[in-house]
Amino acid sequence: MATTVHEPPQIDLEKLPSHGSGNGGWRNLVPAEGDLRKVKDYSPPPASTGIWVGLAGITMTFAAFTSALIVRQGAAHDWQHIILPPVLYLNTLIIIASSVTLEVSRHRVAAFMGGTRRDAETPARWLYLTLFLGLLFVAGQTFAWMQLRSQGFKLATNISYSFFYVLTVAHALHLTGGLGGMVRVISKFNRQVLRRSTLDATSRYWHFMGVLWLYLLLLLWMKV
């Protein structure tokens, strides 16, 4: 006896409602005008969660360094106060400027992804400027270390110099991680696969590095 097999009806996803009812439904995330750049704004939250966890760990690390510095200074009779290299104050202006340029680029990227600006008005130049300022900051820190070394002030010269090197080098290493994140953002933006959450997470990390440097500069100026 022959059996007839009926094929299941084909579902046209384009004709499904864009908003679900009370029981849920399909939602089309592609904008009506077909601008796929807007889809990148619907990004998962793990990037933001991970960056806050990382910042909490960095905060605890430098809090431990601060505690050790204060305790060691109180217990050391041979503590030698040092004059901070002037380039550190110039570096402070540089890292503040980098936060400003990053905020400008973040808002322009958001406008670019939203399609409110012409494609020719790309915000990539502001991202590159932020990256350049970050590299300039690291170069300035390296110059300060070399300047102290040329003057005979090395890691083992005095405990105060040891703390200076530990704090500034640790900050520079963490800032280098921020530079890597900036390169990743620029690469993704150029390939038009940048998610809003990636840029926001990188911005939070970078601004945190700026605030951390202001704290360290004040701490070194007062304690070292």
Residue pairs with C-beta under 8 A, 6 or more apart in sequence:
13 26
16 25
16 26
16 28
17 25
17 26
18 26
18 27
18 28
19 25
19 27
20 26
20 27
29 39
29 42
30 36
30 39
31 38
31 39
33 115
35 115
37 112
37 113
37 114
37 115
37 192
38 113
38 114
38 115
40 113
40 193
40 194
40 195
40 196
41 113
41 114
41 195
41 196
43 195
43 196
43 197
43 198
44 197
45 197
47 195
47 197
47 198
47 200
47 201
48 197
48 200
48 201
48 204
50 201
51 201
51 204
51 205
52 204
54 205
55 204
55 205
55 208
58 174
58 208
58 212
61 170
62 167
62 170
62 171
62 212
62 215
62 216
65 163
65 166
65 167
65 170
66 219
68 163
69 163
69 167
69 219
69 223
69 224
70 223
72 159
72 163
73 79
73 160
73 223
76 159
78 158
78 159
79 158
79 159
79 160
80 158
80 159
80 160
80 161
81 160
81 224
82 148
82 153
82 158
82 160
82 161
82 164
82 224
84 217
84 220
84 221
84 224
85 143
85 144
85 147
85 148
87 140
87 143
87 144
87 147
88 140
88 141
88 144
88 217
89 217
90 140
91 137
91 140
91 141
91 144
91 213
92 213
92 214
92 217
94 133
94 136
94 137
94 140
95 133
95 134
95 137
95 209
95 210
95 213
96 210
97 133
98 130
98 133
98 134
98 137
98 206
98 210
99 206
99 207
99 210
101 126
101 129
101 130
101 133
102 126
102 127
102 130
102 203
102 206
102 207
103 203
104 123
104 126
105 123
105 126
105 127
105 129
105 130
106 199
106 200
106 203
108 117
108 121
108 123
108 126
109 123
109 127
109 189
109 194
109 199
110 196
111 117
111 123
112 119
112 121
112 122
112 123
113 194
113 196
124 186
124 189
124 190
127 182
127 185
127 186
127 189
128 186
130 182
130 206
131 179
131 182
131 183
131 186
134 175
134 178
134 179
134 182
134 206
135 179
137 175
138 172
138 175
138 176
138 179
141 168
141 172
144 168
145 165
145 168
145 169
148 154
148 161
148 164
153 161
154 161
155 161
155 162
155 165
156 162
160 224
161 224
163 223
163 224
164 220
164 224
167 216
167 219
167 220
168 216
168 220
171 209
171 212
171 213
171 216
174 209
174 212
175 209
175 213
177 205
178 202
178 205
178 206
178 209
181 201
181 202
181 205
181 206
182 202
182 206
184 198
184 202
185 194
185 198
185 199
185 202
188 194
188 195
188 198
